[in-house]
Amino acid sequence: MKAVRLGQVLVDEKIITEDQLNLALERQKTVKKRLGNVISDMGMASERDILRALAKRLQVEYVDTPLFQIELDSIRLIPEHLARKYNIVPLNMRAGVITIATNDPLDFTCLEDLGIITGMEIRTVVSSSIEIEKAINRVYTRQNADEILNDIRDEYGVSATAMENADDESMAERVDSAPVVKLVNNLIFDAFQQNASDIHIEPEDNLTRVRYRIDGDLQLHNEFSADVHQLIITRIKIISGMNIAEKRIPQDGSFQFKSEFFTFDIRVSSLPTPYGEKIVLRLLGADRNIDYNLSSLGLSPYTQEIIQKAIKLPHGILLVTGPTGSGKTTTLYSMLAQLADIKKAIVTIEDPIERKFRGITQVQVNPRSGLTFASGLRSILRQDPDTIMIGEIRDGETAEIAIRAAITGHFVLSTVHTNDALSTVVRLVDMGVEPFLVASSVKCVISQRLVKKICPVCKVEHKVDLSDNMLLQTNLVTAHKGNGCSECNQTGYQGRTAVFEIILIDNKLQEMIADRANMDDLKVYAREKKMRMLREEVLDLINTGVTTVEEGIRILYSVD
């Protein structure tokens, strides 16, 4: 094995050329990295192709997803710090031989260290560094939970029932210990690594389930013994400023998570259930794919043109609508980032503040101290702002103040929870705002959804079933889908993009709204004016192979 030269292996396997190898070797002299990393960084070959070629030459197995081959008994032999140091994960033990997954089977220092520590012969399989990292995060988090439980039992000799009945001071003391802190931190860190937006910690009869919301779908991360549940919940409640003695009513809290690499805010919500409290952590601004720039949201040229027109309005209301988690805040923040100007006074009132911007005054709602959207908005108007962003219009009072602000020369951006753009104006009237005020103030309404994108690695073409065409009300012959691979965690999807329905309120629509026109009449007029609806945007993504028929049905299907 020591005689194997990676560069020559890649040339022999036609992964790279001799010229590319020479370029990489020259680059390696300056960057001081391993040759495989240099070749990958220069875009000559992917890590997967490099490792497959190396595995073939060494006659060892290449494993796409080592996580699925791990036997937990083998984890106890190799400490987490060594697994992370050498980027390896143990898979199994057989007759004095321990098998590990590594992305560097020629790292003999690692193999010698592991042999001394375990007292066993080391066998290697090859996997990509990202898959090994995923496996480490998953299995050592579970091991930490087991270790915590054992530590608690050894020290206190208690069961889950005893923990539930423990006094608050005793419980707080236990969850301040390093293992519990590490477990909670690992859960949050791993969620960030996987680009999750939420962490759901759910108690069942005999276990605690942890799920992450990734690309809009909940995915199982781990299952712990029920004994660990109260420790995790108490730790989270303490750091988020919640009352650990109160377990019978829902509570809300928040805290800031810091590591040496990143910092972001987390919003926490608890809910009592028959088996204990369910906790949901919302990772605000933790999505590493967001840079709050309109040009990076994947907008179609038509949509971008209309939005650029809308945000140039000197006064009036621009509303963004859609269900929870549809990306409304991201769209508003992207608009604010473009509007930010030293010559303009921009003020926001939000609950919560998900991202802080320089040059913009941001106010956090605090109902306990009397700072609501309505009261905060009144105070903001006394400070002569040019642009105001309201996190959400939830009631008639806030809606009326926002509309009067727009009529008196301010540009107001906000969100409303409705299913489509046109129903938003009807919703404002239902809140008690006079139709003529809605008609004269609302200038643009944007409805949006987030659509999952097909994984480019496992993307394939398929025939569209008749039943799917009936649900989607189309006559598609073929479309695309993802078969599932290690890149997309076997889901077939990777990432999301937004689709929009944008209605600019023209003179005719103003008249119709003022005259209390019903939704059907408003939709007929919008179609006559050939305004681009959500349906057209979604079908375009299906036809261009960006998303699936299944996603189209999820967004567009109705019983009408």
Secondary structure, DSSP 8 states (H G I E B T S, - for coil): -TT--HHHHHHHTTSS-HHHHHHHHHHHHHH---HHHHHHHTTSS-HHHHHHHHHHHHT--B-S-GGGG--HHHHTTS-HHHHHHHTEEEEEEETTEEEEEES-TT-HHHHHHHHHHH-SEEEEEE--HHHHHHHHHHHHHHHHHHHHHHHHHHHH---HHHHHHS-HHHHHHHHTSHHHHHHHHHHHHHHHHTT-SEEEEEE-SSEEEEEEEETTEEEEEEEEEGGGHHHHHHHHHHHTT--TT--SS-EEEEEEEE-SS-EEEEEEEEEEETTEEEEEEEEET--TT----GGGS---HHHHHHHHHHTT-SSEEEEEE-STTSSHHHHHHHHHHHH--TTS-EEEEESS--S--TT-EEEE-BGGGTB-HHHHHHHHHTT--SEEEES---SHHHHHHHHHHHHTT-EEEEEE--SSSHHHHHHHHHTT--HHHHHHHEEEEEEEEEEEEE-SSSEEEEE--HHHHHHHT---SEEEEE---GGGTTSSEEEEEEEEEEEE--HHHHHHHHTT--HHHHHHHHHHTT---HHHHHHHHHHTTSS-HHHHHHHH----
